[in-house]
Amino acid sequence: MRRRVVAHIPAGQAERELKLGPGGLRDIEFSVQLLQLVHGRTDDRLRSGHTLDALAALSAHGYVGRKDAAGLADAYRFLRRVEHLLQLERLRRTHMMPDPASPDGPGQLRRLGRALGYTADPVRELTEARRKVSAEVRRLHEKLFYRPLLNAVARCRRRRRGSRPTRRVHGWRRWDSPTRAGRCGTWSR
């Protein structure tokens, strides 16, 4: 689903997109909502319609580390603040950072940087802060979802090395681990 969303962003705009781009608001919201779907089914303390409240509940009940939850919460607040300032300046709904290559882009970035409290070199400081936040969101998103999945796949593959096909259905074979039958079973042709 995430790859499909990023594929629909026009070329060259993904890095400037606050909501849908890599390391944006949707990554944080997707992470929190997926964890709520997985764990909220049995733990009703996680059921909240607010991203920051749900993230705090996930952290408080041990589903996300405190440091990771704090990083996601800080990134979410930063990105929302930037989004709201952009919308206030343009007086319309937008999620796109100004293009530094456009004629009025550097001026808009400077005003946005100053509104966020950057004074020495607002454009550079804002650009670096945005890049750092996006990288941190992507890192945490991958840590929460891809690494556990890859670790589980690797565990199953290690267990399957000594396994044998146990069942055939319409040309498909089921491979089960000899130590934990069915736990890491996979189907292959």
N, C-alpha and C positions, 0 to 999 in steps of 0.2 A: 504494500500500500504506500509506504513512504517513497519508494523509488518511482512509483507512478506519479505521485504529487510533484516530485522534483523534475520529472521528465516534462511536465506541462508548463514549467516556468520557461519563458523565452530565453534563448541563449544570451549570455552576458548579463542577465539580471539576477541570477541565483545568489550571487555574493551580496547584492544590495537588498535582497528581500528579507525583511525582518521576521516575517511570520512563517513563510513557507520554505525559505532557503535553508541550506545545511547549517545546523547549530542555531536554529531560530526558535520562535515560540512554539511551533507545532511539535518540534522534537521533545520539548519539555512536557507539553500537554499530552502527547502520545505516550511518553514514558509513564507519566503518572496515571493516566487512564488505563493503560494496559496492566499495570500493577494492581490497580483497583479491580479490574475485571478478574484477574487471576486469583488474588487473595481476598477480595471483598465478598466473594461468593460464600466464604465460610467465616469471615471476620467482618461483621457489620460496622465496626468502629471506623473502617476505612471509607465508608460511603459518604462522600461529600461532593457537592457540585462545584466547589471552588478549588482551583488547582493548588494554591498555597496551603489551604487547610488540609487537603488530601495528602499533600507532600509531607506536612508536619505529622499527620497521623501515621503515614507509612514509616516515617523515621522513628516516631515514638514507640511503635509496636514492633520494631526490628526488621522490617522488610527492606529498608534502605538505610545505609550507614548515615550517621549524623553529619559527617563531613560532606558526603555526597549530596545529601538533602539540602544542606546549607548552600553548597555550590549551585545547585539547581535553582533554589529559591532566590539567591542573589542575582543569578543570570536572568531569571524570569522578571524580577523587578526592574532590572536595568533595561531589558528589551521592551517591556511594557511602557516604561517612562519615555524611552526614545520614540516609540510608536505614538504615544499620546502627544508628545511635543511636535512631532511631524504633522499630526492631524490638526493640532491647534494652529500651527503656522499656515498650513495650506487651506484650512477650513473645509476639509473634505476627508473622507475615509481613505487612508493610504497606508501601506506597509512597506513602501519602497524608500530606501535611503537615497538622498540626492546623488546624482551622477557627477563625480568630480570633473568629468570631461565636458560637461555642458557649460554654457556661458555663465549661468547664475549658480551652478553647482557649488563652487568653492565658497561663495557667500552664504548659501543656505547651510552648508556644513559648518561654517564658522559660527553662525547664529545658533545652530543646534548644539555645537560644542560648548559655547558660552552658557547656554541655558542649562546644560548639564554640569556646569561648574568648572570646565576646563578653561584656563586663562592664558597660560604661556603660549601654546600653539594649539588652539582649539581643534583645528582640522586634523592634525597629526594625532593628538591625544584621543580624540573621538574615534578615529580610524583604528588606532591600536587597541583601544578598549573594546570596540566592537569585534575585532578579529580575535582578541583573547577570549571574550565571552563565548563566541561561536565555537572556538576550538574546545573550550572547556565543556560546553553543552554536548558537542559531538563525542568527546571522550567519555563523559558520564553516560550518555545514551548507549554507546557501545559497551561500556563496562556493565551496565545493568541488563542488557539483552543479548548481545552477540557472544560475549565471552562465556556466560553460563551455558548457552546453547552449544557452543563449540566444545566446551569441556564435557558436556553430557554426551555428545556425539563421539568424542575421543574415548570416553570411558566405555561406551557401548562397543566401539570397534576393538578396543583391547580385550574386552570380554568375549567378543565374537571370534577372535583368532582361533580358539580351540573349539568352536562350535561346529555343528553339522546341520544340514537341512533336516527339518523335522516334519514338514507337511507340504503337500502340493495342492494347489487349487487353480484350475484353469491355466496351467503352465507357469504359475508363480510358485516359488519356494519360500518357505518361512525359515529364517535362520534364528535359532534361539541360543542364548548363552547357556553352556552346560551348568554354570554355577547358579544362575538366577533365571530359570526358564521363563521366557515370555516377557521379562522385564525390558530387555533391549532387543527384542525380536524385530526383524526387518523383513520385508518382502522383496524378492528380486526375481528376475526371469532367468 
